[in-house]
Amino acid sequence: MRSVYALLLSPLLMLGACATTPTPQTPQTVPSVDIARYSGRWHEVARFPQRFQDSSSLRCEEVTADYQQAQGGGITVLNECVNALDPARARRSVRGEAYAVEGSNNARLRVSFFWPFYADYWVLGLDLDYQWAVVGTPNREYLWILSRTPSLAAPKMEQALAIARAQGFDLSRLIRSAPPG
């Protein structure tokens, strides 16, 4: 019986371990990311709707992501949000881990919130002072605009949106995140 489970899970395990290789058709990442400078708290200021953040029982607002370098070279991740559909506005959180894809200068990460499944996390735009970031996936299904503060000034937001647009993301899907109220 164990061998049947192993056989059924093998393709899923292999799929979860595969990182997307950049091609001329995929978005281009920034040249490099200094993980020490990227670490800390980020606020989501805009995103594409996703089932794990937007559903009939969940609407994430006041979204934050905390990244910290872990011993051994990995990165710990803590994502939190307030469920705006909950009358008590309960805070939700999920912990994960990430690692930099070899040869990407830390611009392409693989992130997991549910082992053994990993997803692509590509840094497509990054402020020189690490005050805002554009993060997406090579298939352009996921996109986040992140800021060190709960909101992003209009000129900086336009700069971030221009990067996403130039990378081929359909910004008609973008929703602005509600800042803390």
C-alpha positions as CSV (number, residue, x, y, z in Angstrom):
1,M,0.0,0.0,0.0
2,R,2.9,2.4,0.8
3,S,4.3,1.8,-2.7
4,V,1.0,2.9,-4.2
5,Y,1.0,6.2,-2.3
6,A,4.7,6.7,-3.2
7,L,3.9,6.1,-6.8
8,L,0.9,8.5,-6.7
9,L,2.8,11.3,-4.9
10,S,6.0,11.1,-6.9
11,P,4.9,13.3,-9.8
12,L,3.5,15.8,-7.3
13,L,6.8,15.9,-5.4
14,M,8.8,16.4,-8.6
15,L,6.4,19.1,-9.8
16,G,6.8,20.9,-6.4
17,A,10.5,20.8,-6.7
18,C,10.8,22.3,-10.2
19,A,11.7,25.9,-10.5
20,T,10.8,27.8,-13.7
21,T,13.7,28.7,-15.8
22,P,13.7,32.2,-17.3
23,T,13.1,32.4,-21.0
24,P,12.6,35.4,-23.4
25,Q,8.8,35.0,-22.8
26,T,8.9,35.1,-19.0
27,P,9.2,38.3,-17.0
28,Q,12.7,39.5,-16.3
29,T,13.8,39.8,-12.7
30,V,16.0,42.5,-11.1
31,P,19.7,41.7,-11.5
32,S,20.1,40.9,-7.8
33,V,18.5,41.1,-4.3
34,D,20.4,41.7,-1.1
35,I,18.4,39.3,1.2
36,A,19.7,41.2,4.3
37,R,18.2,44.4,3.0
38,Y,15.1,42.7,1.7
39,S,14.4,41.1,5.1
40,G,11.9,42.7,7.4
41,R,8.3,43.8,7.1
42,W,6.6,44.5,3.8
43,H,3.0,45.8,3.4
44,E,0.9,44.6,0.4
45,V,-0.4,47.7,-1.4
46,A,-1.9,45.9,-4.4
47,R,-2.3,42.3,-5.7
48,F,-4.0,40.1,-8.2
49,P,-7.0,38.3,-6.5
50,Q,-6.0,34.8,-5.3
51,R,-8.1,32.0,-3.7
52,F,-5.9,32.0,-0.6
53,Q,-6.6,35.7,0.0
54,D,-10.0,36.2,-1.7
55,S,-12.9,33.9,-1.4
56,S,-16.5,33.8,-0.2
57,S,-15.4,33.6,3.4
58,L,-12.1,35.5,3.2
59,R,-11.0,38.9,2.1
60,C,-7.5,39.7,3.2
61,E,-6.8,43.3,4.2
62,E,-3.9,44.9,6.1
63,V,-1.7,42.3,4.6
64,T,1.9,42.1,5.8
65,A,4.8,39.7,4.9
66,D,7.9,39.4,7.2
67,Y,11.0,37.9,5.7
68,Q,14.1,36.9,7.8
69,Q,17.3,35.2,6.9
70,A,17.4,31.7,8.5
71,Q,20.4,29.8,9.6
72,G,21.6,27.6,6.8
73,G,20.9,30.2,4.1
74,G,17.1,29.9,3.8
75,I,14.5,32.5,4.5
76,T,11.6,32.4,6.9
77,V,8.3,33.9,5.9
78,L,5.3,35.1,8.0
79,N,2.3,36.3,6.1
80,E,-0.6,38.0,8.0
81,C,-3.8,39.6,7.2
82,V,-7.1,40.7,8.7
83,N,-10.2,38.9,7.3
84,A,-12.5,41.8,6.4
85,L,-15.4,39.4,6.0
86,D,-15.2,38.3,9.7
87,P,-17.2,40.6,12.0
88,A,-14.4,40.2,14.6
89,R,-11.8,41.0,11.9
90,A,-9.7,38.1,13.0
91,R,-6.1,38.2,12.1
92,R,-4.9,35.2,10.1
93,S,-1.3,34.1,9.7
94,V,0.7,31.5,7.8
95,R,4.4,30.6,8.2
96,G,6.5,29.4,5.3
97,E,10.1,29.1,4.1
98,A,11.9,30.1,1.0
99,Y,15.2,29.7,-0.7
100,A,17.0,31.5,-3.5
101,V,17.2,29.7,-6.8
102,E,20.8,29.0,-7.7
103,G,22.3,31.4,-10.2
104,S,19.5,34.0,-9.7
105,N,21.5,36.4,-7.4
106,N,18.5,36.0,-5.0
107,A,16.1,37.6,-7.5
108,R,14.2,34.3,-7.9
109,L,12.9,32.5,-4.8
110,R,11.0,29.3,-4.2
111,V,8.5,29.7,-1.4
112,S,6.5,27.0,0.4
113,F,3.7,27.3,2.9
114,F,2.7,23.7,2.6
115,W,5.6,21.2,2.2
116,P,6.5,19.7,-0.2
117,F,4.9,22.3,-2.6
118,Y,7.0,25.3,-3.6
119,A,6.0,28.2,-5.8
120,D,7.9,30.8,-7.8
121,Y,8.5,34.2,-6.2
122,W,10.3,36.5,-8.6
123,V,11.4,40.0,-7.7
124,L,10.6,42.0,-10.9
125,G,11.1,45.5,-9.6
126,L,12.9,46.9,-6.5
127,D,13.4,50.4,-5.3
128,L,17.1,51.2,-4.9
129,D,16.5,51.9,-1.2
130,Y,14.4,48.7,-0.8
131,Q,11.3,50.8,0.0
132,W,9.0,49.1,-2.5
133,A,9.0,45.9,-4.6
134,V,7.2,44.3,-7.5
135,V,6.8,40.5,-7.1
136,G,5.3,38.1,-9.5
137,T,5.4,34.7,-11.1
138,P,6.7,33.7,-14.5
139,N,3.2,32.6,-15.7
140,R,1.9,36.1,-14.7
141,E,-0.9,34.7,-12.6
142,Y,0.4,36.2,-9.4
143,L,1.4,39.8,-8.8
144,W,2.0,41.8,-5.6
145,I,3.1,45.4,-5.1
146,L,4.9,45.6,-1.7
147,S,6.0,48.6,0.3
148,R,7.8,49.1,3.6
149,T,4.9,51.4,4.6
150,P,1.1,50.6,4.5
151,S,0.7,52.9,1.5
152,L,2.8,53.9,-1.4
153,A,3.0,57.5,-2.7
154,A,1.4,57.9,-6.2
155,P,4.6,58.5,-8.1
156,K,6.2,55.4,-6.6
157,M,3.1,53.4,-7.2
158,E,3.1,54.5,-10.9
159,Q,6.7,53.4,-11.2
160,A,5.9,50.0,-9.8
161,L,2.9,49.6,-12.0
162,A,5.0,50.6,-15.1
163,I,7.4,47.8,-14.3
164,A,4.5,45.2,-14.0
165,R,2.9,46.5,-17.2
166,A,6.2,46.4,-19.1
167,Q,6.6,42.8,-17.9
168,G,3.3,41.8,-19.5
169,F,1.0,41.7,-16.5
170,D,-2.7,42.5,-17.1
171,L,-3.2,45.3,-14.6
172,S,-7.0,45.3,-15.1
173,R,-6.9,42.4,-12.6
174,L,-5.1,44.4,-9.9
175,I,-6.9,45.3,-6.7
176,R,-5.6,47.9,-4.3
177,S,-5.1,46.6,-0.8
178,A,-7.0,48.4,2.0
179,P,-4.5,50.0,4.4
180,P,-5.0,49.6,8.1
181,G,-8.1,51.4,9.3
